């Protein structure tokens, strides 16, 4: 397979991960905002956001770090 096509799909999957993480984070933050606006108890949304947002951000950051590290290692090997 052409290395440029493979690199394109790798970058697209990396961008897809970040779009997913940022989308879920924005959705959870919006749930908290809506609960606050409606004078509702944001207990469940707040508890989920305290756990989910850092976990998703950490996972996406680790995957990005590994991707960049593997790309750097590949360039040195060539």
Buried (B, 14 or more C-beta within 10 A) or exposed (E): EEEEEEEEEEEEEBEEBBEEBEEBBEEBEEBBEEBEEEEEEBEEBBEBBEEBBEEBBEEBEEBEEEBEEEEEEEEEEE
